[in-house]
Amino acid sequence: MKIGSYALVSFLSACLYPTKVTASDGNLFTYDPNSQNGPEYWKDISFDDGTDNQCGGDRNSPIAVESNACETFEDYELTPGTCLVQDFGFVVNNHAEQVNAPTQQVCETNKMKIPGVAGEFEMLQFHIHMNSEHTFDGSHFAAELHVVHSEVGGDRLAVLGMFFVPTALESNALVDDLLRGFDAISDETYTACNMTTLPHWWQDQDQDQDHQAQAADVDQEAVKPRSGSTVTPENPFNVYDLVPKEASMYYYSGGLTTPPCTEIVEWSVVDKPVEITVAQYNDLSSLILNYVDPTTCDFATVADPNSGSTSRPTQPSNGRHVTRICPVGFVEEENVDLDLESASSGRFSVPTWSSFHVLTTMFVGGWVARRF
């Protein structure tokens, strides 16, 4: 069955946010392993709207990815769109930060072609999980970004997954732009609920630049966007710019990583992590750990209360083949030491997410205490 573009958007929305679930605490699902709606029990969730729950299927995601040699040398076609940053919709919910692409009537969105896979895939949205969902050579990463695409004229999805690690000394400019959008949404909710807004790491930097602008007697707005931003209201916003240079992809067939775990996804996991600063990571974590429901003004995150994770545990591969697709001209390195000191090589193992959670707890302080 083929699904039209608007119908597919509705279908994906139904997959990610079904209308009703059998749950005692009112949440569709949680990442708390001790909850009856935790990951172990997602396969038992029932939906009143008839949505097919595939969380017990044999092609679920995420999986444990193991490094291997390049099987093919071809380039992914990652085509940027024409959409400006103000065309996108920024969302903060109880388990992720998300950016929704506009409709084709507004602008052309990003498109992706996977080597050896028929069809073209158009970006619908991208979102961030705290703690990586996939593992690489047994290691978790601090966060994982998923760029979700729908098949043009078809019924499949394609997700481009990227790991985040808080090892950069300078902030990632594109992540800065995302954080400002997410922070603005969070601030709106906190203000409407008569709550003190969360501190944002870039505020001190903004004040410093404002003072510098005042001292130089220039328009303060003229110095924006700040923090080395590459996105302006006149330039397209391209999430593919986050993909590190010379990265290879690990491709396999799987499903959505949230209920109902629909098994229609062509996965491509980037093997080089995106480096961000600890401050940027803390801001991302704080938004989820301190999420407030705008309708009730209650703290409502569904993150694991022990680790702060919003990632599903890895699922059995059940014999699925994972193909490493390397760019044309790529030269494989031999005997790469996969540790933090080899960050320049791109692939390395990092401490588990819980190690970075300590940093988050230090940053958000009293806000975390109010929730947990």
N, C-alpha and C positions, 0 to 999 in steps of 0.2 A: 504494500500500500504506500502510495506517495502522499506526502503531506505538504500543503502549500505553506508559504513562508509565514503568514499570519497564524495559520492553524498550528504550525510547528512551535511558534512562540508560546501559544496557549498551552500546547502539549507539554513543553518544557516547564512552564510555570506550574502545571499540574503535577509534574514529576517532582519538582523541587519543593512545592508547597501544596500538597493535597488538602482537600477541604476539611476533612475531619479524620481523627484517629482515635482508636480505643486507648485512652490514657487517663490515669487517675490524677496526674498533676497538671493536665491541660496542655502540655507540650507535645508537639508532634514527635520529637525525638530529642534525646540528650546525649552528651558525651560522657556522662557519669557512669562508670562501669558498675556502680552499685544500684543504679536505677532500673526499674522494670522497663524503661524506655531507652536504656543504654544500648550501645552497639551490639552486644551479644543477643539482644532480643529484637533487633530491628526486623528480623525475618518474620516475627510474629505479629507485626503491626497490621491491622486491618483498616481499610479505607471505605467509608460509607459511599464514596462516589464511584466505587468499582475499580479504582486504580489497581493495576496488577503489581503486587509487591514481589520484586525479584531479588530481595536482599539475601535469599538463601540459594541463589543460582550458582552455577559453576563457572561463570565468567565475570565475577565481581571485581571491583576495584576499591582501594588501591592494592598494589602488590609489592613484593620485595624485588627490586631491580638489581641484578648483578652485572658488573662491568664485563664486557667481552670485546672481542675484536670487531672492527667494522665489517659488516656483511655487504654493504653497498655504498658507493660513493655518488651521491646525488644531492642536489640542493633542494631544500624546501622552498616553495614559493610563498613568501610572506609579503602580501601586498598591502601597503598602508592605505587607509581610507582618506576621505576629505573632511571628516568630522572635526569640529573644533571642540575644545575642552568644555565650553558652555553647552554643547549639544548633548552631552552625556548626562545620565542621571546617577547621582551618588546616593548610596544607601548604606546604612549601618543597621544590621539586625542582630539577633541574639547569638549568632554563631559565626558571622563573617562580615567583612567589609566588601561591598559589591559596587561595580560600575556597570550600568545598563547602556547598551548602544542604542542610538536613536533609530527611527524607522528610515527606510530608503527614501521616503518623501523629504526628509530633512537633509541627508547627506549620504555619501557612499561609505559603508563601513569596511573594516579590514577583512581581507580574504586570505585563505590558506589552502595550498595544495600539498598533499603528502606524497612523496615519491613512491611509486608502485601501488598507490591506492586511487581508484577511480573517483572522480567527482571533485567539486570545489566546495569549500566550507566557508560560510560567512559568519563573522563574529556577532554573537548575541550579547554577551556580557563577560566580565571577568571578576573574580572574587578571591579572597585570601583566607586560608586556613592557618591558624596558629598551631605550630608543630607540623612538620611535613606529614603528608599522608603516605606517599611512597617513601620507601627507604632505598638507599643506594649503598650497595656492599655492606648492608647491615646497619647503616647509620641513619639516624633521623637528622633533619635540618630544622632550623628555627621556625620557618614558615613555608608555605607553598601557595603559589599563585596559579589559578586555573583560568585560562582563556577559553571560554566555551563558544563553539561554533556550531551552526546547523548546516546540513548539506543542502546546497542549492538544488531545488527540485527533487529532493529525496527525504528520507526519514531517519537518517543517521545523524549523530553528533560527533564532533571532533574536539578534543580538549588538549591544549598545549599547556603543559605543567612546568613551572619553574620554581626552584628552591631559593629561599632567601636565607642569608647568613649575616649576622651583625658583626662583621669583621672590618668594615670600611672605616677609614679615618676621616673621610669627607663624605657628606651626605649625598645620596643618589638623587639627582635633580628631578627625575621623573617621579620617584617615590615622594619627594617633597610635594609635588603638585597633587598627587593622590591624597596625601595626608591632609592637605589644606581643604580639599573637598569633603573628606570624611569628617574632619574636625568641625567643619561648619554645620554639618547635619547633626552631629552630636550636641553642639552648642545650642542649636535651635530647640532640641528636646529638653535639655537641662534648663534653659531659660523659661520655656513654657511651663515646666514643672516647678518653677521657683527654686531651683537647685543651683548651687555654685558650679559653674562649668569646670570641666577637667583642665588641668594645666597642659599646655602643649609646648613641646620642646623648642619650637621655633619662635615663641613669643619674645623671649629675651633678645634673640637675634634681630627680630623685627624692630624692637625698641631701640636697639643700638643703631640700626640703619636709619630710623626716623630721626634720632638725635643728630646723626651725621648730616642728614638732609637739611634739618633745621639750621645747623651751624653753617652750612654752605648756602643757605637761603635759596633752596630749590624746592620745587613741588614734591611733597612726600610721596604722592602717588606715582611720580615719574620713576621712582626707583623700583617699583613693583613690575613683574613678579620677582620675588627674592629667592635667596638660597640657591643661586645658580640655576634657576628654573630655565628649562628649554622650551616650555610651552607658554605661548601668549595667546590672547584672543584671536590673533590673525593667523596662527600656525596650526596645522592639523595635530591632533593628539594621537600618537602611535604607540600602543602598548608593546608592539614587537621590538621597539628600541631597547627594551629591557633584556632581550636575548643576548647573552655574551657572544662576542666574536669567536669564531672557530669552534662553536659548540656543536656537538653531535646530539642526535636524538635517539631515544629508546622507544620503539614503536610496538604496541600490542593492542589487542581488542579486549575491551572490558565494559564497565558500566559506570553509572553515576555513583558518587561516593556518599550520597545521602539518600534516605528513603524516598522513593521506592527502589532505588539502585538499578534502574532500567538499563539493560545490557545492550545498548546501542551506540557505544562510544568507541571511537578510534583514538587511542591515547598516544601522545608524543611527549615524553619526559626529557627535558633538557638536562644534559649531564654536567654543565657548568653552573654553579650557583650564582645568583645575583647578590652582590655585596651591598649591604646597607649599614648604617651606623647603629650602635646600641640605642641611641636616642630615638632614631626612627622606629626601631623594633619595639621599644617601650611604648611609643605612641600607638602603634598598631595594636599591641596587647591591651593597653589601657582601655581602648575603645570597646573591645569585646568583653573584658572582665568587668567593666563598669557600665555595660549596656543598660539603658533605662527604656522600658516600654512606654512609648509616647501616649498610649491610650490609658494606662493605669498609673504612670509615674513610679512604677516599682522596678527595682533591679531585677533583670530577667534573663541573664546570660544562661546558656545551656552548656557552657564549657565544663570540662571535668573540674570539679571543685578542688581536687588535689594537685593537679598539674597545670590547670588552665588551658589544656589542649582542646582544640576543636577539630581533631582529625580522627578519622576512622582507622582502627587497626588494620594492618595488611591482611589480605585475604589469600587463600590458596590459589596458586597459579593453575593448578589442575592440568598441567602439561602444555599450557599455552606458550607459544614461542614468542620471545621478545627479540626484535630485530634492531641492531644498532645501525642507524643510517648516518653516515658521515658526509660532510660537505665535500664537493669536488676540490681536489688538491690538498685535502687534509692529510697531515703526516702524523701517524700514531707514535706516541711516546712509549718507550719500553721501561718497565720497572719504575713507574712513577710512585713516589712515596706519598701516599694519600693521607696527609696530615695537615694541620693548620699552617705549618711553616711553608707548605707548598701551594699557598693560595694562588700564586701567579700561574700555576699549571691549570687551575680551573676546577679540577675535581679533587675533593678532599673530604675526609670524614670530620665531623664536628661533634662536640659533646651533645648529649641528648637534650631535648627541649627543656627539660626540667632545670638544667644548669642555667639557661638563659632566663627561666622564670624567676630565679632569685633576683636578677637585675630588674625585672618588671616589678616585683614586689617592693623593692627598694624605691622605685620611681613613683608608683601610684599610691604607696603608703596607705593612708586612711581610707582611700576609696575602696581598695580591695577588702579591707577589714569590714566595711559596711555590707559587703555582699557575702563573704564567707565567714 
